Amino acid sequence: MKASVGTKGLIFNEPLLWEKGVDGRRGFSMPTRDVDEAPLDESIRGDGPQFPDLSEVDVVRHYTHLSQWNFGVDSGMYPLGSCTMKYNPKTNERQAALSGFTGAHPLLPDQLSQGALQLLYDLERYLAAVTGLPAVTVQPAAGSQGELTGMLVFYAYHKSKGQPRTKVLIPDTAHGTNPASAALCGFKSVAVKSNEKGILDPANISGLMDEDTAGIMVTNPNTLGLFEENIIEIAEIVHNKGGLVYADGANMNAIMGMVNMADSGVDVLHLNLHKTFSTPHGGGGPGAGPVCVTAALEKFLPVPRVVKKENEAYSLSWNHPDSVGRLHAFYGNFGILVRAYSYIRSMGAGNLKKASQLAVLNANYIKENLKDTYDLPYDRACMHECVFSDKNQNQYNITTLDIAKRLMEYGFHPPTIYFPLVVHGAIMIEPTETECKNDLDAFIAAMKAIDRETRENPELLTEAPRIPKVRRLDETLAARKPKLAG
Ligand SMILES: Cc1ncc(COP(=O)(O)O)c(C=O)c1O
């Protein structure tokens, strides 16, 4: 067995024997029976699952090894642009583990679920306060499912007006889930080009918006980390043609307490609790993508809704005939919602605003310190993230991928790469507010060292990463033909 030491002092053993089962090993002792044995009809037992026999220590070591091969926000800086990989405070975990929450069965009647219902109700109120949009559902399980919910609301709204529409405007900087969500609802997406400042041009929207267009999906701040400063004018153009404005609020971490999305003309918006509100990012879930809408669109939100009338208990209400229906079992990923509630309550309104201010400050600090080293296609004040390209390093045949892989050897998770598509060889850095100045400086120093290596020792980049368990993966093959064991 070969062992090497990683940058953070972790031991990466390779190869790890994957199949560890040994017949007869046990990891669990059943308590001694204290009731009479009841005869069991063998035919209902079946053959049982084919699990390997493992001891407790086998299982613990296996999962501990896997966790050491992983890199998380608890291991170091994780500046993955557009993903807001901020630190997840451990108090959130404590609240989510309270036995009253973990033991609550989702089919309990309303009168036995008052605490859980109140938490959902209050969380919806807090998210309404953060966004300025009064009606909220916390049911969708991801940002992308929030987008789908929003597109269903667009569809239901236009249908209710007696004029279903077929198209949705989507900027060229949008996340890929935006056109996918629109397409799932049967809308054709119409790409809108951003201007030379990296934002949307009202004249452009004016030329595209017509009475067959259901509305626009705008990410604000956008994926270049730039504020869509023409949003009010754009919303007016869309509304004047009878359309709706959808805001992809995945980047809300930059503007909490500073921008009222309703005042900027937004009708529907989704948030990613696993970004802005510090809940864990799972491997594709479970997350939460609450959707916030104007009062006029509330009737279309998914059921059940949590309601509370004066002097009455909290209850789940199903009687919403215009609702787009149900998006998730029960009321969404409840454990995640408890964590977001815990985050909001422990921060308070003032600190949420401060978090956004610091997130923006940190991104601008990185931008200013690296812009003489890395090409910065849009040299303007940024919001939560800044987007460079590999243009300068390309002269030495070094690409964004090489830079990202080498960064891992300096102990950092790579930034988002090759997105947004409008920047060739994009390097999209989102430090978040939870990194201190020392860590930002260490990251900047690593990026500058990598740039020097580009000229002085390019093999260090092209052969990176040498330290992690796996080196360069064929990501397409890994997605198409995943090898899940060994
Ligand atoms: C701008 C933007 N919109 C939408 C999404 C989709 O969110 P989710 O990953 O929660 O489905 C993302 C995810 O990274 C995003 O960055």
The ligand as an SDF file (V2000), in Angstrom:
LIG
                    3D

 16 16  0  0  0  0  0  0  0  0999 V2000
  -27.1470   31.1040  -11.4560 C   0  0  0  0  0  0  0  0  0  0  0  0
  -27.6630   29.7340  -11.1190 C   0  0  0  0  0  0  0  0  0  0  0  0
  -28.9490   29.4470  -11.3870 N   0  0  0  0  0  0  0  0  0  0  0  0
  -29.4680   28.2460  -11.0950 C   0  0  0  0  0  0  0  0  0  0  0  0
  -28.7040   27.2520  -10.5210 C   0  0  0  0  0  0  0  0  0  0  0  0
  -29.3350   25.9240  -10.2560 C   0  0  0  0  0  0  0  0  0  0  0  0
  -29.4520   25.6940   -8.8760 O   0  0  0  0  0  0  0  0  0  0  0  0
  -29.4230   24.2400   -8.2550 P   0  0  0  0  0  0  0  0  0  0  0  0
  -28.0100   23.7370   -8.3970 O   0  0  0  0  0  0  0  0  0  0  0  0
  -29.8120   24.4150   -6.8330 O   0  0  0  0  0  0  0  0  0  0  0  0
  -30.3970   23.3950   -9.0160 O   0  0  0  0  0  0  0  0  0  0  0  0
  -27.3570   27.5030  -10.2470 C   0  0  0  0  0  0  0  0  0  0  0  0
  -26.5110   26.4550   -9.6800 C   0  0  0  0  0  0  0  0  0  0  0  0
  -25.3120   26.5220   -9.5920 O   0  0  0  0  0  0  0  0  0  0  0  0
  -26.8260   28.7810  -10.5360 C   0  0  0  0  0  0  0  0  0  0  0  0
  -25.5520   29.0800  -10.2740 O   0  0  0  0  0  0  0  0  0  0  0  0
  1  2  1  0
  2  3  1  0
  2 15  2  0
  3  4  2  0
  4  5  1  0
  5  6  1  0
  5 12  2  0
  6  7  1  0
  7  8  1  0
  8  9  2  0
  8 10  1  0
  8 11  1  0
 12 13  1  0
 12 15  1  0
 13 14  2  0
 15 16  1  0
M  END
$$$$
